[in-house]
Amino acid sequence: MLILFSVWIGIDAAQKFDASEENVRFLGIRIHTEDNSAKQTAFMELALCALVLAGGVSLLNSKRAIV
């Protein structure tokens, strides 16, 4: 369950990171915009994803050792 939750968090974080940047062309000029707070939130979610994934794998390995 934790592994599936970490995958969901990772997908959500990747979408937020992707949506934090935008390129706009106006009269031949490329304008690049960034939302730094959205990027920071995406990085924190990716860190949470890694922690939850590590916890899920750790629990899976400990259950195999018991069984």
C-alpha positions as CSV (number, residue, x, y, z in Angstrom):
1,M,0.0,0.0,0.0
2,L,2.8,2.4,0.8
3,I,4.5,1.6,-2.5
4,L,1.4,2.5,-4.4
5,F,1.0,5.7,-2.4
6,S,4.6,6.7,-3.2
7,V,3.9,6.2,-6.9
8,W,0.8,8.4,-6.7
9,I,2.8,11.1,-4.8
10,G,5.6,10.9,-7.4
11,I,3.2,11.3,-10.3
12,D,1.5,14.3,-8.6
13,A,4.9,15.9,-7.9
14,A,6.1,15.4,-11.5
15,Q,2.9,17.0,-12.8
16,K,3.3,20.0,-10.4
17,F,7.0,20.4,-11.4
18,D,6.1,20.3,-15.1
19,A,3.3,22.9,-14.6
20,S,5.6,25.2,-12.7
21,E,7.3,26.5,-15.9
22,E,5.7,28.0,-19.0
23,N,7.1,29.4,-22.2
24,V,5.1,31.9,-24.1
25,R,5.9,33.4,-27.6
26,F,4.7,36.9,-28.1
27,L,5.5,38.8,-31.2
28,G,8.5,36.5,-31.9
29,I,9.8,36.9,-28.4
30,R,10.0,33.9,-26.1
31,I,9.0,34.7,-22.5
32,H,9.9,32.1,-19.8
33,T,8.0,32.1,-16.5
34,E,8.6,30.0,-13.4
35,D,6.7,29.5,-10.2
36,N,9.4,28.8,-7.7
37,S,7.0,28.0,-4.8
38,A,5.4,25.3,-7.0
39,K,8.9,23.9,-7.8
40,Q,9.8,23.8,-4.1
41,T,6.5,22.0,-3.3
42,A,7.2,19.5,-6.0
43,F,10.7,18.8,-4.7
44,M,9.3,18.3,-1.2
45,E,6.7,15.9,-2.5
46,L,9.5,14.0,-4.4
47,A,11.4,13.7,-1.1
48,L,8.3,12.4,0.6
49,C,7.8,10.0,-2.2
50,A,11.3,8.6,-1.7
51,L,10.8,8.2,2.1
52,V,7.4,6.5,1.7
53,L,8.8,4.2,-1.0
54,A,11.8,3.3,1.2
55,G,9.4,2.6,4.1
56,G,7.2,0.4,1.9
57,V,10.2,-1.6,0.6
58,S,11.5,-1.9,4.1
59,L,8.2,-3.3,5.4
60,L,8.0,-5.7,2.4
61,N,11.5,-7.0,3.2
62,S,10.8,-7.4,6.9
63,K,7.6,-9.4,6.2
64,R,9.5,-11.7,3.9
65,A,12.1,-12.3,6.6
66,I,9.3,-13.2,9.1
67,V,7.4,-15.5,6.8
